[in-house]
Amino acid sequence: MRTLGRLALFAATSLLAWPALAASPPLKPCRIDGIPNELLCGSAQRPLDPARPDGVKIDVHYLVVPAMARNKQPDAVLMLAGGPGQSAIGIAARVLPRLSRLNNRRDIVFIDQRGTGKSAPLECHEDKKPADTEQLDTAAQMKRLDTCRAALETLPYGRDGGLRFFTTTIAMQDMDAVREQLGVPQWNLIGGSYGTRAALEYLRQFPTKVRRTVIDGVAPPDMVLPASFSPDTQAALEKLFDANAKTHPQLRADWQALLASLPRAVTVAHPLTGKPEHFTVDRDLLLRAVRAPLYQPSLAAALPAALHAAATEGRFESLFGLTSAFGGGKGVQLATGMHFSVICAEDYPRLPQATDRPGADYGRLDAELYARVCKTWPQGEVPAAFYTLPPAPSPVLVLSGGADPVTPPRHGEHVAKALASGHPERVQHVVVPESGHGVMAIGCMRDVMFRFIDAKTDAAALPQDAGCATRIPRPTAFQPVQQEATP
């Protein structure tokens, strides 16, 4: 990852760039892994239960990357992380290069949402371990989650049903408290994946405090995540089959043969240690293993060869290597406890009424897992208004990847239509046909986002030309190198 060369400039001037902070708790110099320069950190004390301001308190931690220019704009950029369960501060080093132009004249703020990072974390013991095949096993996962929930309920902020107070609605109230503490008049919101749901909820609760919004890989509040996972992943898998029909005409047959061969005992060399691992591949394990690389077309390009090797030769190293490649990396891991506190409160109660039709292969895989966990997980109260999508009060740029297995364009289209009600000029939906989960990562999209947020007027903010991304082709399928036979 490239570093931001000019970050050193604010080492001596950053405190001068915050005239509105005189009455606020001081920001302190801090260092973040992956960023070589000194930044600023702070925290806001918040009630665990908003209805009991004198009760248990938690500290919501945040990171500020000050604008480079002295003559900065007052509207800071707030990055809302995905998951649910991802630490915003944990992904700062990855995200900052995409926001470098915005950082010239705007502060960039990363807030660890309650339950993540340093903000009353709800982490399970396994959260910081690299992904491996054992973590895909349903039975083992259920045991770990039961143990994790019991441990979290012993924490000061987990006792007496404390896990109920980590909903998106309450968390967005924390975000606004940080805005007030920093003296920021309005945020420019950027949310990815679950961060789009967070952004939409902030926009609903605090419409006058948002200047511009970018949502990438949209997870609407009325989307029942455990139910939508199945058809959306199935659609991405079918698109993979279609895209490789000429180079791998047997791919669908390989897939069906592989499914029919399960369960089967296999031995696989661990992709990181090289040590042999012995386990049983069942249908659930295979389906979860295949989903992971579908998130990124560059990894999905290796799936045809990996599936062929597994189906015809019983070799699973490539497939589980791709799964580990997706799951690795610092800052990627989720706080599992926060994840289930959100999903069990916001999605699980609506699961019986979900209208999404299960995928042919994926069926009710995810719905059944979440139903089992949420039966015993404390569930917070969610206001009915949370599931609504009021018309956008300010410009919104909606981004979707056509090959996304979890938040494909159908969700972005639904949100864009609702937000544009009455004011279609305020919303633009950009679909990048061959992108996976996350369009902002495409190099030229940083300029699109910059032009959108930096535009002087709302009328000039939209529409934006994103042809630089929409014309990018799908990566061609990986072809293993064949060793020539020795004469």
Secondary structure, DSSP 8 states (H G I E B T S, - for coil): ----GGGGGGGTTGGGG-GGGTTS---EEE--TT--S-EEEEEEEEESSTT-TTS-EEEEEEEEE--SSSS--S-EEEEE--TTT--TGGGHHHHGGGGTTGGGTS-EEEE--TTSTTSS----TTTTS---GGGG-HHHHHHHHHHHHHHHTTSTTTGGGGGGG--HHHHHHHHHHHHHHHT-S-EEEEEETHHHHHHHHHHHH-GGGEEEEEEES---TT--HHHHHHHHHHHHHHHHHHHTTTT-TTHHHHHHHHHHT-SEEEEEE-TTT--EEEEEE-HHHHHHHHHHHHTSHHHHTTHHHHHHHHHHH---HHHHHHHHHHH-STTT---HHHHHHHHHHHTGGGGGG-----BTTTBTHHHHHHHHHHTTS------GGGG-----SS-EEEEEETT-SSS-HHHHHHHHHHHTTT-GGGEEEEEETT--S-STTSTTHHHHHHHHHH-SSHHHH-S---HHHHT----------------
